[in-house]
Amino acid sequence: MVTTRPCTAACVIDGRLVTLTFYPDSGMLRIADPTGVCLKETRWHGSWRALLEEFRGYYDAAENHDTARGVDDIVARLGERNAEAPRQLAFA
């Protein structure tokens, strides 16, 4: 069954509170500020859990000063992960 309801989480990126909204049926990922203004919109071809793991990995690297910080950086990193990952069918 395809989930049509979005998955949401709040997190802090570069000192800014943002809301992640992921639509599993379309793969659309929106990163918005607390007022709801969309900062970035991109596609994620993995699962919600995999997306959360990417954000955890981003924070671990940021704590060790291994990467730049900010919304643009995390979106670029997600794009790299999408390109590396093999495409998976939504229906198995």
Backbone hydrogen bonds, N-H to C=O, Kabsch-Sander energy under -0.5 kcal/mol:
donor,donor_aa,acceptor,acceptor_aa,energy
4,T,2,V,-0.5
7,C,22,F,-3.1
9,A,20,L,-1.8
11,C,18,V,-2.4
13,I,11,C,-0.5
13,I,16,R,-2.8
14,D,12,V,-0.5
16,R,13,I,-1.8
18,V,11,C,-3.3
19,T,32,A,-2.7
20,L,9,A,-3.5
21,T,30,R,-2.4
22,F,7,C,-3.1
23,Y,28,M,-2.8
25,D,3,T,-0.7
26,S,23,Y,-0.9
27,G,23,Y,-2.8
28,M,23,Y,-0.7
29,L,42,T,-3.2
30,R,21,T,-2.8
31,I,40,K,-2.7
32,A,19,T,-2.4
32,A,30,R,-0.5
33,D,37,V,-2.4
36,G,33,D,-2.2
39,L,31,I,-3.2
40,K,31,I,-1.8
42,T,29,L,-2.6
44,W,27,G,-3.0
51,L,47,S,-2.0
52,L,48,W,-2.4
53,E,49,R,-2.1
54,E,50,A,-1.9
55,F,51,L,-1.9
56,R,52,L,-2.2
57,G,53,E,-2.6
58,Y,54,E,-2.1
59,Y,55,F,-2.2
60,D,56,R,-2.3
61,A,57,G,-2.2
62,A,58,Y,-2.4
63,E,59,Y,-2.4
64,N,60,D,-1.1
65,H,62,A,-1.3
66,D,61,A,-2.9
74,I,70,G,-2.0
75,V,71,V,-2.3
76,A,72,D,-2.2
77,R,73,D,-2.4
78,L,74,I,-2.4
79,G,75,V,-2.2
80,E,76,A,-2.0
81,R,77,R,-2.2
82,N,78,L,-2.3
83,A,79,G,-1.9
84,E,80,E,-1.9
85,A,81,R,-2.2
92,A,90,A,-0.6
